[in-house]
Amino acid sequence: MANNSIFDYINVMRSDLNKMENKGEVDSSFIAKIDALDSDLNKMGLYWINQKAVPISSAFIFFSSMHNARLVLNKMRDRFKIAHKDSDNPGIACDSLLIMPLISEVYQKTAQAAEEGQKLNPFLANETLRLVSTLRTTAKLVGLLPSSDEETKKTDTEQLKKTALELDKKFVASNLLNDI
């Protein structure tokens, strides 16, 4: 999806959530919409992994913003899957309504950064970090933030160590170049 269509899609999702809340019943077909949005956020995250036009520290913040939004979407998906069994009907729709505008804003900042590329506004990364913090805090309050065990469950620790070492090397090299 193009950026505008992602924002339109999020608005459609918000409208669906409002309908579910008003009806008092969760529509399990909404899971497919979560999956579609998750796929687009994943693509944006991959973009930042491969980004060369901005400093690594900034690229990591924008990648992390997509990762955090996806964590919340995955928890949302999990709750939608069991909403009928778990008496979370329409609670998950109400909780998701609080989260969707934040996911939209986080995506908007990340997409803006992608458009700016080398002319990246230096304050955009900090704004994005604040938004991610708000997203995580709000998600935690409404039960849409995975526990730390759930967050790390799928983490390949060997790959994490290898990636951390590579990032560290790039960061040190970047700092050395800045000193010249």
N, C-alpha and C positions, 0 to 999 in steps of 0.2 A: 504494500500500500504506500502511496505517497503521503507526505506529512499531513496535508490537508485532509486526506481521506482517513487518516488515523484519528485526527481530532473529530471528524464527523462520526467515525465508528464509535469512539468513546462516548459521544453525545447520544448515539442510538442506544448504547449499552446503558447509559444513565436513564434514558427514557424507559427502557425495559425494566430496569430496577424499580423505577417509580411505579410502573404498572403492577409489578409483583407486590410491592409494598401496599398499594391501594387495594389490590385484590386479596391480599393476605395469604398468597400462595406462591411458592417458588416454582419457576419453570426450569426443569432440568436441561432443556435445550440451550440454556444460557451458557452452559459449560463450553459449548463449541465456540461461542463468542470470546470467552476467556482464552481459549486455546489460540484463536486467531490473533488476538492482541498480544498474547505471550510470544507468539512467533515473530511478530513485528518488533517487539521490544528486544528480542534475542538478536535480530538482524542489526538493530542499532548498536547493541552491545558489541557484536562482532566487528562492526565498523570501527569502533573505538579501540579494539584490540589491535587492529591493523593500521591505525592512524599514524602517519609520520609527520603531518604538517604542524602539529602542536606539541608542546612539551609533554613528556611521558606523565608527569605528575597531573597535568590537566586531563589528559586522555584517560588516566586511571579513574579520576573522579567521575567522568561521564560514563565510563564503562560500569563503574560501581553503582551509579544511579539507576542504570537499566537493570543491573543485577538485583538491586533492592526492590525495584518495582515488580520484577518477575517473582521474587520470593513472596511478596504480598499476593500477587495474582495466583500463585500456586496454592497458597493457603486458602484463598477465596475458592478456588476450584475444589479443593478437598472438602470445604464446608458445604458447597453446593451439592456435591455428590451424596452427602449423608443428611442433608437438610430434612428430608421427609422422615427418616428413621430417627433422627436425633432431636426432634421438636425444635429445630432451628428455622422454622418456617413461619413468618417471613423475616426472621431476625437477620439472616445472612444478607438479604436484600437491603435492609435498612443499614446494616454495617457497611456493606459495599458502596452504598450511596455516599457515605462519608469519605471513602477512600478514592473513588474514581476521579474527583476533581484534582486531587493531589498527584495521582499517577499521570493525569493529563498535563499538569504543570511541570512535573519532572521531565516528562517526554518533551514538552515544548522547549524547555531550557537546553536539553541535550540536542535536540534538532537544531536549535538556534546556533549552538556551538559548532555543530557540523557544518552549517552554512557559512559561518564566519571563518572557519579554517585557520589559516595563518594570521588573520586579522582578529583573532579571538579577543573579546573583551576580557581583560584580566579579572574582572569582578564576577564574571559569569560562573566560574567554577565555585566560588564561595557561595553565591546565591543558590546554586544547585545543591551544595552540601547542606545548606540550611533547609532547603525543601525536602531533601532525603531524610533529614533528622525529623522534620515534622511528619513526613509520611510514616516513618517507623514508629514514632511516638503515638500517632493516631491509630495506626494499625494494631499496635500493642493494646491500646485501650479498648478496641472493639474485637479483639480476638482474631485478628488477621495477620499477625506477625508470627512466623514460625519460632518455636523455641530455639535456643542455641544448638541443642542436639539435632533438631530437625534441619537447621541451616547447614550444619557441618556433615550431616549424614552422608551426602553424596560427594563429599570432598575427597579427592584422591590426594592423600597427604604427600606422597612422593612427587606428584606433579606440582603440587603447591610449593614444595620446597624448591624444586627446579625453577619454577616460574619466579619465585621470590629472588633467587640468586641471579637470574637473568635481569630482572627489573633493577636489582641493586647494581649490577654491572653497568647497565644503561644509565642509571641515575648518576653514578660516580663519573662515568665518561662525560655525561652532559655537564656536570658541574666543573669538570676539568676544562672542558671546552669554553665554558663561560668565563673561566679565570684567565684565559689567554687573551 
